[in-house]
Amino acid sequence: MSPSRQKVVGVLGGMGPLATADFYTKLVRLTPARADQDHLRVIIDSNPKIPDRTAALRGEGPDPTEALVATARGLERAGADLIAIPCNSAHAYLQAIRGSVGIPVLDIMEEVAAAAAALVPRPRAAGLLATSGTMQARLYHRALASRGIDVVEPAAAEQERVTAAIRAVKAGDLGAAVRERVREVAAALIGRGAQVVVLGCTELPLVADRQAIAVPLLDGTEVLAAAAVRAALSGGPAEEFPGPAERSSTLRSPGMVEVRGTPRAGSSKPAGRP
């Protein structure tokens, strides 16, 4: 597509900064480009001053709505044609954000749920690793349930380990002990019937070792980045690009790969390639 027809991607980021950097890296790698000029124009507002979303959802901190809305409006004024939010918990405020701007705002939960439903074989249950705020808001529960997929949640002690891992990443710790916490909880969810594991917090892909998890792994950051690329290269509004069975992606996990077709569970080769 001619650069003049590409949409400008706005990134409502900083929640946290390292997760936003990971999102941008994945967006660049997922963009079909041979030269600098083929890449998308991206406007990133990394705003770590936005109040903690999980604390707000748990009634333990200030409401981040005003800051989220102001940041989204700033991206629109700067020239963004669509907005991606690489923070799962912030999607609890998605309706307010969408209502404040005149451009599309992508929904990470819907994108991840669509990717899960497109797996072959289709999973009956997804293990969810996320903040306690995202769990409490049941954002993934609704998106997955609408596609007939149950959610396997961490037990209370397991959720504490997930929360500790997320906090460690926010503090810059990507070490082996943090990775082991994530692996252990993922394994527990698989043991209770999860046929796919969803990384429902954008810090978690930074400490999740794909090869250590025995089922397909859906990296919400990567799924959102792929959706942003599709939307930016689409001829119409972001809401109008094709469903998961028709659209192209380069998402990879030990048991799920998609290149030009439906992702396949239990395959080590991309669909459509020898």
Order of alpha helices (4+ residues) and beta strands (2+ residues): beta-alpha-beta-alpha-alpha-beta-alpha-alpha-beta-alpha-alpha-beta-alpha-alpha-beta-beta-alpha-beta-beta-beta
